[in-house]
Amino acid sequence: MNSAISKATTISMMNTKRLLVVVGPTGSGKTDLSILLACRYGAPIISMDSRQFYRGMPIGTAQPSPEQLQAVEHHFIASHDITEELNCGEYEVQALKKLETLFTQHDCVVAVGGSGLYVRALCEGMDDLPQANPELRNKLSAKLASEGVSALAEELRALDPDYFEQVDRNNPARVMRALEVCLQTGKPYSTLRTGIRQKRDFEIIKIGVDIPRDILYDRINRRVDAMMDAGLEFEARNLYPFRHLNALQTVGYKELFEYFDGAISRDESIELIKRNSRRYAKRQLTWFRRDTDIHWVNPNDIETIFTYTDLDKS
């Protein structure tokens, strides 16, 4: 997968290029901080958000505003159609290829996102797993739509009980991907995951956005209300015919789809979006707290942030 960067280019980039990685939970202010850093260092931004890649979902995925997109060069924002799934392995290839180009023009690039696996793909690399088979993916997507994620999880349990015990069984994308690999290779997904970090030939500095939990949850609640005011319901109705796609198996859309189905009320769907967003934020924090390379900062503590990121430091 790392062939996306040629040997000659990686040698020239070694120890001269820097990737500033901004991570944290949803609603914490990652986008604003990434814009601040990009403006300070004249850097472009690469998104590591697994849903902001897709077109037609700007409100529900909290894509940068038109003003932010105009202020700073962005990549992997609304870059793919929702029918064109971008899994971690393919993202690694495409993002490294983009970095190769960007590093010929810039000494610094900012990467921002809260999708842990995609952050890992860019910074450390993913195991060399098979690409998704479209026919199999469509079959599993249909089963997900008709029987729910629990049916896929039970199938995964039979094929790979070890990974079944580890996986977030409420995350359809992860359950489906593991099941795909099992069915394609005939081997348990858990036996194919090496966890070996791949060396990158550019310096990586990771900044984690850290704000008090009560403030974070209040911001999430307010942001959901702002999304609804901005037209999230209308956006979701336009996407409803594509609800079976993996890109839409995410908080903010699933709850509104239930409302459209008549299973819950509109008010209930909004409260569920808030609750599930808070739960997702908690899972994100749990994931990122395990990464000892992350420098955790309050987004308002600009001086501390710059002590970690200033490029004139050796």
Phi, psi and chi 1 to 4 in degrees:
 res  aa     phi    psi   chi1   chi2   chi3   chi4
   1 MET       -  -29.2  -71.2 -178.0 -180.0      -
   2 ASN   -80.6    3.2  -64.4  -26.8      -      -
   3 SER   -66.2   -7.9   59.0      -      -      -
   4 ALA   -61.8  -23.5      -      -      -      -
   5 ILE  -109.5  120.2  -61.7 -176.3      -      -
   6 SER   -69.8  156.0   67.6      -      -      -
   7 LYS   -61.0  -42.4  -69.2 -177.1  179.1  178.9
   8 ALA   -62.5  -40.6      -      -      -      -
   9 THR   -69.9  -40.8  -56.8      -      -      -
  10 THR   -65.3  -35.1   55.6      -      -      -
  11 ILE   -65.1  -42.2  -69.5  172.4      -      -
  12 SER   -69.4  -28.0   65.9      -      -      -
  13 MET   -82.0  -20.4  -67.9 -166.6  -44.2      -
  14 MET   -55.4  125.5 -168.7  171.1  -63.1      -
  15 ASN    65.0    9.8  -61.4  -36.4      -      -
  16 THR  -118.0  -14.9   64.7      -      -      -
  17 LYS  -117.1  149.7  -54.9  -61.7 -179.1  177.7
  18 ARG  -135.3  132.1 -174.9  173.6  -61.8 -162.8
  19 LEU  -108.0  116.7 -175.1   68.5      -      -
  20 LEU   -93.6  115.0  -57.2 -178.1      -      -
  21 VAL  -104.6  119.9  174.6      -      -      -
  22 VAL  -109.3  119.0  179.6      -      -      -
  23 VAL  -128.1  172.0  -58.9      -      -      -
  24 GLY   150.9  175.9      -      -      -      -
  25 PRO   -76.0  163.5   29.1  -36.4      -      -
  26 THR   -59.6  139.0 -176.1      -      -      -
  27 GLY    81.5    6.0      -      -      -      -
  28 SER   -88.0  -13.0   60.7      -      -      -
  29 GLY   103.8   23.8      -      -      -      -
  30 LYS   -62.4  -41.7  -62.3 -174.0  -61.6  -64.7
  31 THR   -62.5  -46.6  -63.2      -      -      -
  32 ASP   -61.0  -40.9  -71.3  -18.2      -      -
  33 LEU   -67.7  -38.4  178.3   54.6      -      -
  34 SER   -64.6  -37.6   70.2      -      -      -
  35 ILE   -64.4  -43.3  -64.1  -71.1      -      -
  36 LEU   -58.4  -47.5  174.0   70.1      -      -
  37 LEU   -67.9  -40.8  -68.1  172.6      -      -
  38 ALA   -62.6  -41.4      -      -      -      -
  39 CYS   -67.2  -38.2  -70.3      -      -      -
  40 ARG   -64.2  -39.3 -179.6  175.0  177.6   86.1
  41 TYR  -106.5    6.5  -58.3  122.9      -      -
  42 GLY    59.8   39.9      -      -      -      -
  43 ALA  -107.8  147.6      -      -      -      -
  44 PRO   -79.3  168.6   29.3  -32.7      -      -
  45 ILE  -120.9  136.5  -67.6  175.7      -      -
  46 ILE  -113.3  129.4  -77.1 -176.0      -      -
  47 SER   -82.3  140.8  175.7      -      -      -
  48 MET  -116.3   23.4  -56.5  178.7  -67.3      -
  49 ASP   -93.5  119.9 -172.5  -63.1      -      -
  50 SER   -68.1   -9.2   65.2      -      -      -
  51 ARG  -111.8  -24.9  -67.5  -60.2 -178.8 -100.6
  52 GLN   -70.9  -11.3  -70.4 -173.3   -3.2      -
  53 PHE   -62.3  -25.5  -56.1  148.6      -      -
  54 TYR   -97.4  142.9  -61.7  109.2      -      -
  55 ARG   -77.9  154.1  -69.5 -174.2  -75.9  -88.3
  56 GLY    83.8    6.9      -      -      -      -
  57 MET  -130.6   38.1  -55.1  167.6   60.6      -
  58 PRO   -67.4  -33.9   25.6  -35.4      -      -
  59 ILE   -79.2  -52.4  -59.9  172.9      -      -
  60 GLY   -65.6  -24.9      -      -      -      -
  61 THR  -100.5    3.4   62.9      -      -      -
  62 ALA    54.1   46.3      -      -      -      -
  63 GLN   -62.8  154.6  -69.5  178.7    4.8      -
  64 PRO   -54.0  150.3  -24.5   33.6      -      -
  65 SER   -70.2  162.2   67.8      -      -      -
  66 PRO   -54.9  -36.2  -27.8   36.1      -      -
  67 GLU   -66.5  -40.8  -66.6   76.2   18.9      -
  68 GLN   -67.6  -39.3  -70.3  171.8  -37.5      -
  69 LEU   -66.3  -30.8  -68.0  172.1      -      -
  70 GLN   -77.4  -31.9 -173.3  173.4   15.0      -
  71 ALA   -73.9  -33.0      -      -      -      -
  72 VAL  -135.7  141.0  175.1      -      -      -
  73 GLU   -67.9  123.0  175.2 -174.2  -15.7      -
  74 HIS  -116.6  150.6  -78.6   75.0      -      -
  75 HIS  -134.0  149.1  -60.7  -85.4      -      -
  76 PHE    64.6   34.8  -67.3   94.1      -      -
  77 ILE  -116.5  118.7  -64.4  -69.5      -      -
  78 ALA    50.1   40.1      -      -      -      -
  79 SER   -95.1  -12.8   54.1      -      -      -
  80 HIS  -132.1  146.9  -66.8   67.0      -      -
  81 ASP   -72.2  151.3 -171.6   85.7      -      -
  82 ILE   -65.1  -19.9   57.1  172.3      -      -
  83 THR   -83.3   -7.4   60.4      -      -      -
  84 GLU  -104.5   84.6 -179.0 -172.4   -0.1      -
  85 GLU   -65.5  134.1 -175.9 -173.1   -6.8      -
  86 LEU  -113.0   93.9 -173.5   61.5      -      -
  87 ASN   -79.9  176.2   62.5   38.5      -      -
  88 CYS   -60.4  -43.2  -65.4      -      -      -
  89 GLY   -64.2  -44.3      -      -      -      -
  90 GLU   -69.7  -35.8 -175.9   58.6   29.3      -
  91 TYR   -61.3  -42.1  171.6   72.6      -      -
  92 GLU   -56.5  -47.1  179.0 -173.0   -2.2      -
  93 VAL   -62.1  -49.2  172.8      -      -      -
  94 GLN   -68.1  -40.2  -66.8 -174.0   21.6      -
  95 ALA   -69.2  -39.4      -      -      -      -
  96 LEU   -65.9  -37.1  -72.1  177.2      -      -
  97 LYS   -64.0  -41.7 -174.5  174.5 -178.4  179.9
  98 LYS   -64.9  -41.5  177.6   59.4   66.4  175.5
  99 LEU   -61.5  -38.2  -85.9  179.4      -      -
 100 GLU   -56.1  -43.9  177.9 -177.7    4.0      -
 101 THR   -70.1  -45.6  -61.0      -      -      -
 102 LEU   -63.9  -35.9  -66.2  176.4      -      -
 103 PHE   -73.8  -11.2  -83.6  140.5      -      -
 104 THR   -77.8  -16.2   64.2      -      -      -
 105 GLN  -113.9  -19.4  -54.0  162.0    7.8      -
 106 HIS  -137.2  146.9  -55.7  -86.1      -      -
 107 ASP   -83.5  -18.9  -70.7  -28.8      -      -
 108 CYS  -135.1  140.2  175.8      -      -      -
 109 VAL  -131.2  141.4  175.8      -      -      -
 110 VAL  -103.2  131.6  175.8      -      -      -
 111 ALA  -117.2  134.9      -      -      -      -
 112 VAL  -139.4  140.6   58.6      -      -      -
 113 GLY   167.2  164.5      -      -      -      -
 114 GLY  -116.4    8.9      -      -      -      -
 115 SER   -89.0  102.4  -57.7      -      -      -
 116 GLY   -54.6  -42.5      -      -      -      -
 117 LEU   -67.3  -33.3  -77.6  174.8      -      -
 118 TYR   -76.6  -33.0  -72.7   77.1      -      -
 119 VAL   -62.3  -45.5  175.3      -      -      -
 120 ARG   -62.4  -41.8  176.8 -175.7  -66.7  172.5
 121 ALA   -58.4  -43.4      -      -      -      -
 122 LEU   -73.3  -39.8 -175.1   59.1      -      -
 123 CYS   -88.7  -32.2  -64.4      -      -      -
 124 GLU  -124.8  -20.2  -55.7  173.0   16.9      -
 125 GLY    92.5  156.1      -      -      -      -
 126 MET  -111.5  159.7  -59.7  -63.2  -66.4      -
 127 ASP   -63.3  151.8  -64.7  -41.6      -      -
 128 ASP   -81.3   79.3 -169.1   13.5      -      -
 129 LEU   -99.2  156.8  -60.2  172.6      -      -
 130 PRO   -66.2  147.4   24.4  -34.5      -      -
 131 GLN   -66.9  153.9  -65.7  -65.6  -51.9      -
 132 ALA   -63.0  138.5      -      -      -      -
 133 ASN   -88.4  118.7  177.3  -72.9      -      -
 134 PRO   -56.1  -40.1  -24.5   34.0      -      -
 135 GLU   -65.4  -43.7 -176.4  177.4  -11.1      -
 136 LEU   -67.3  -41.6  176.5   58.9      -      -
 137 ARG   -60.3  -42.2  169.1   53.5   60.8   93.9
 138 ASN   -64.0  -39.0  -70.3  -22.8      -      -
 139 LYS   -64.0  -45.4  178.3 -179.2  177.0 -178.5
 140 LEU   -70.0  -35.6  -66.8  177.9      -      -
 141 SER   -63.3  -39.3  -65.3      -      -      -
 142 ALA   -65.3  -39.7      -      -      -      -
 143 LYS   -67.1  -38.2 -174.8  171.1 -177.3  176.5
 144 LEU   -61.2  -44.1  173.4   65.1      -      -
 145 ALA   -66.7  -36.5      -      -      -      -
 146 SER   -89.3  -32.9   62.2      -      -      -
 147 GLU  -117.8  -12.5  -58.7  179.5   41.6      -
 148 GLY    90.5  167.6      -      -      -      -
 149 VAL   -67.0  -25.8   67.5      -      -      -
 150 SER   -62.7  -33.5   60.4      -      -      -
 151 ALA   -67.6  -40.4      -      -      -      -
 152 LEU   -66.4  -39.0  -62.5 -177.1      -      -
 153 ALA   -64.1  -38.0      -      -      -      -
 154 GLU   -66.7  -36.8  -75.0  -55.8  -50.0      -
 155 GLU   -66.4  -38.9 -168.5  173.0  -10.3      -
 156 LEU   -64.7  -38.1  177.2   62.4      -      -
 157 ARG   -57.7  -40.0 -175.2 -147.8  -68.4  -96.6
 158 ALA   -69.4  -33.5      -      -      -      -
 159 LEU   -90.9  -29.7  -62.6  174.4      -      -
 160 ASP  -150.8   76.9 -170.5   -9.5      -      -
 161 PRO   -61.3  -29.4   18.6  -30.6      -      -
 162 ASP   -65.2  -48.2  -71.0  -20.8      -      -
 163 TYR   -71.8  -30.0 -171.3   67.6      -      -
 164 PHE   -56.3  -37.0  173.4   83.8      -      -
 165 GLU   -72.6  -23.0  -66.2  -61.2  -32.5      -
 166 GLN   -94.7  -34.3  -56.5  171.5   30.4      -
 167 VAL   -71.2  149.5   69.2      -      -      -
 168 ASP   -74.0  103.5  176.0    2.8      -      -
 169 ARG   -75.5   -1.6  -65.2 -169.1  -75.6  -85.2
 170 ASN   -96.6    3.1  -66.8  -44.5      -      -
 171 ASN  -104.9   98.7 -173.1  -42.5      -      -
 172 PRO   -59.1  -36.8  -21.0   32.1      -      -
 173 ALA   -63.1  -43.1      -      -      -      -
 174 ARG   -72.1  -40.7  -68.2 -170.3 -171.8  171.7
 175 VAL   -63.1  -44.9  172.3      -      -      -
 176 MET   -65.2  -42.3 -176.4 -178.7  -63.2      -
 177 ARG   -64.2  -44.0  179.6   56.4 -179.5  152.3
 178 ALA   -62.6  -41.2      -      -      -      -
 179 LEU   -65.6  -40.3 -174.5   53.5      -      -
 180 GLU   -56.5  -48.8  -82.3  179.7  -17.6      -
 181 VAL   -62.3  -42.6  172.5      -      -      -
 182 CYS   -58.4  -46.4  -68.7      -      -      -
 183 LEU   -71.8  -34.5  -67.2  171.4      -      -
 184 GLN   -75.0  -37.9  -75.3 -179.8 -106.2      -
 185 THR   -98.4  -20.0   64.8      -      -      -
 186 GLY    74.6   12.7      -      -      -      -
 187 LYS  -124.5  153.0  -60.1  177.0 -178.2  178.0
 188 PRO   -62.3  136.4  -21.2   32.5      -      -
 189 TYR   -56.1  -39.5  177.9   63.7      -      -
 190 SER   -61.9  -28.4   56.9      -      -      -
 191 THR   -79.3  -13.5   64.9      -      -      -
 192 LEU   -98.6   -4.5  -59.6  174.1      -      -
 193 ARG   -93.2  112.5  -59.0  168.2   73.2 -139.5
 194 THR   -88.7  -33.6   66.0      -      -      -
 195 GLY    71.3   14.2      -      -      -      -
 196 ILE   -81.6  126.5  -61.8  174.0      -      -
 197 ARG   -76.3  133.6  -65.8 -177.9   64.5  159.1
 198 GLN   -97.5  134.2  -60.5  174.2   24.3      -
 199 LYS   -71.0  134.6 -172.4 -179.4 -174.6  -55.7
 200 ARG  -102.5  141.9  -61.6  -58.0 -169.5 -147.8
 201 ASP   -94.3   38.6  -67.5  -49.1      -      -
 202 PHE  -147.5  153.6   44.0   84.5      -      -
 203 GLU   -74.6  138.4 -176.6  179.8    5.8      -
 204 ILE  -118.8  125.6  -62.3  174.6      -      -
 205 ILE  -120.0  123.5  -64.0  176.5      -      -
 206 LYS  -106.3  128.1  -64.9  179.5 -179.2  178.1
 207 ILE  -116.1  126.5  -59.8  -64.1      -      -
 208 GLY  -107.1  130.1      -      -      -      -
 209 VAL   -83.2  121.1  179.9      -      -      -
 210 ASP  -126.3  113.6 -169.4   17.8      -      -
 211 ILE  -130.1  155.4   59.1  178.2      -      -
 212 PRO   -54.3  143.7  -26.5   35.5      -      -
 213 ARG   -58.7  -41.3 -169.7   69.1   58.2   91.3
 214 ASP   -66.0  -36.6   59.1  -25.7      -      -
 215 ILE   -69.2  -40.8  -64.6  176.7      -      -
 216 LEU   -60.3  -47.9  174.4   63.5      -      -
 217 TYR   -65.0  -36.8  -74.8  175.1      -      -
 218 ASP   -65.6  -40.4 -179.0   64.9      -      -
 219 ARG   -63.9  -39.6  -71.2 -176.0   59.2  161.1
 220 ILE   -62.9  -46.0  -71.7  172.1      -      -
 221 ASN   -60.0  -44.2  -67.7  -21.6      -      -
 222 ARG   -67.0  -35.5  -69.2  173.7 -177.9  -88.3
 223 ARG   -68.7  -38.2 -172.6  166.2   77.5  161.1
 224 VAL   -61.0  -43.7  171.7      -      -      -
 225 ASP   -60.7  -41.6  -71.3  -26.5      -      -
 226 ALA   -64.9  -37.5      -      -      -      -
 227 MET   -63.7  -42.0  -74.5  177.4  169.5      -
 228 MET   -64.4  -40.9  -66.7  -59.9  -64.1      -
 229 ASP   -64.5  -31.1  -69.2  -18.8      -      -
 230 ALA   -81.9   -7.5      -      -      -      -
 231 GLY   111.1   26.0      -      -      -      -
 232 LEU   -60.6  -38.1  177.4   57.8      -      -
 233 GLU   -62.2  -43.8 -178.5  177.7  -15.0      -
 234 PHE   -64.1  -41.7  178.9   76.5      -      -
 235 GLU   -60.3  -44.8 -178.4  175.6  -81.4      -
 236 ALA   -65.9  -36.1      -      -      -      -
 237 ARG   -64.0  -37.4  -75.1 -168.1 -176.5  -82.0
 238 ASN   -66.4  -29.6  -74.3  -24.5      -      -
 239 LEU   -91.1  -10.2  -65.6  167.2      -      -
 240 TYR   -53.5  -40.2 -176.1   66.4      -      -
 241 PRO   -63.1  -16.2  -23.9   35.1      -      -
 242 PHE  -107.2   20.2  -51.7   98.4      -      -
 243 ARG   -60.4  -20.6   62.8  179.6  -61.3  179.7
 244 HIS   -76.7  -14.9   62.7  -76.0      -      -
 245 LEU   -71.6  148.3  -64.8  176.2      -      -
 246 ASN   -60.5  -34.3 -173.0   52.5      -      -
 247 ALA   -60.0  -22.8      -      -      -      -
 248 LEU  -104.5    7.9  -66.3  169.1      -      -
 249 GLN   -86.6   65.2  -53.2  -56.8  -46.2      -
 250 THR  -147.4  158.2 -171.1      -      -      -
 251 VAL   -59.7  138.2  176.3      -      -      -
 252 GLY   106.4  -33.6      -      -      -      -
 253 TYR  -102.9  -45.2  -62.2  104.7      -      -
 254 LYS   -56.9  -41.3  -67.1 -168.8  -61.7 -177.8
 255 GLU   -68.0  -40.2  -63.5   83.0   -0.6      -
 256 LEU   -70.1  -33.0  -76.0  170.6      -      -
 257 PHE   -62.7  -37.6  -66.3  159.1      -      -
 258 GLU   -63.2  -39.0  -71.5 -172.8   63.6      -
 259 TYR   -63.8  -44.0  160.5   52.9      -      -
 260 PHE   -63.0  -31.3  -58.3  156.2      -      -
 261 ASP   -74.1  -12.7  -73.1  -21.8      -      -
 262 GLY    86.0    9.3      -      -      -      -
 263 ALA   -77.7  -29.9      -      -      -      -
 264 ILE  -140.8  167.7   57.6  177.3      -      -
 265 SER   -83.7  168.2   70.2      -      -      -
 266 ARG   -61.4  -45.9 -176.5  177.2 -173.5  -84.8
 267 ASP   -61.4  -40.0  -73.1  -14.9      -      -
 268 GLU   -63.6  -38.7  -73.4  173.2  -33.0      -
 269 SER   -64.3  -38.6   72.0      -      -      -
 270 ILE   -65.6  -43.9  -64.7  171.8      -      -
 271 GLU   -64.9  -36.1  -71.3  -53.3  -50.9      -
 272 LEU   -67.4  -38.0  -78.9  175.1      -      -
 273 ILE   -60.4  -43.7  -65.9  172.0      -      -
 274 LYS   -63.5  -47.9  -67.6  177.7  179.7  178.9
 275 ARG   -62.6  -47.2 -173.9 -159.8   69.8 -179.0
 276 ASN   -69.5  -30.1  -67.4  -21.6      -      -
 277 SER   -67.6  -40.5  -65.0      -      -      -
 278 ARG   -64.6  -40.7  -65.1 -168.3  -59.3  -92.7
 279 ARG   -65.4  -39.4  -71.1 -179.7  174.7  178.1
 280 TYR   -63.8  -41.5  177.5   53.0      -      -
 281 ALA   -60.1  -40.0      -      -      -      -
 282 LYS   -63.6  -42.1 -174.6  176.5  179.8  179.7
 283 ARG   -65.8  -38.2  -68.0 -163.6  -59.4  -88.1
 284 GLN   -61.3  -45.1  -71.8  174.1  -61.4      -
 285 LEU   -62.3  -42.3  -78.4  168.4      -      -
 286 THR   -59.4  -42.7  -61.2      -      -      -
 287 TRP   -63.0  -52.7  173.9  -74.7      -      -
 288 PHE   -71.9  -27.2  -71.7  123.9      -      -
 289 ARG   -63.9  -20.9  -68.6  -68.9 -173.9 -166.3
 290 ARG   -76.6  -13.9  -64.4 -163.7  -64.6  -99.1
 291 ASP   -90.2  105.2 -172.2  -18.6      -      -
 292 THR   -74.4   -6.7   57.4      -      -      -
 293 ASP   -82.7   -9.4  -68.4  -24.8      -      -
 294 ILE   -82.4  131.6  -65.5  176.2      -      -
 295 HIS   -93.3  112.7  -56.1  -72.8      -      -
 296 TRP   -85.8  130.8  -69.7   96.1      -      -
 297 VAL  -139.4  152.7  -61.9      -      -      -
 298 ASN   -78.9  129.7 -175.4  -60.3      -      -
 299 PRO   -61.3  -17.6   21.6  -32.8      -      -
 300 ASN   -86.6  -11.2  -64.1  -41.2      -      -
 301 ASP   -88.8   72.4 -170.9   -3.4      -      -
 302 ILE   -62.5  -38.9  -55.4  -57.6      -      -
 303 GLU   -60.6  -44.0 -176.6  176.5  -14.1      -
 304 THR   -65.5  -40.7  -62.8      -      -      -
 305 ILE   -58.7  -44.0  -66.9  169.8      -      -
 306 PHE   -71.1  -22.8  -71.3  158.2      -      -
 307 THR   -66.5  -28.5   63.2      -      -      -
 308 TYR   -84.9  -28.6  -67.4  123.8      -      -
 309 THR  -109.9  -14.1   61.9      -      -      -
 310 ASP   -58.4  132.0  -91.7  -10.1      -      -
 311 LEU   -82.0  -10.8  -57.8 -176.3      -      -
 312 ASP   -86.8    4.2   57.0   -2.9      -      -
 313 LYS   -90.8  142.2  -62.1 -177.5   68.7  176.5
 314 SER   -80.4      -   57.8      -      -      -
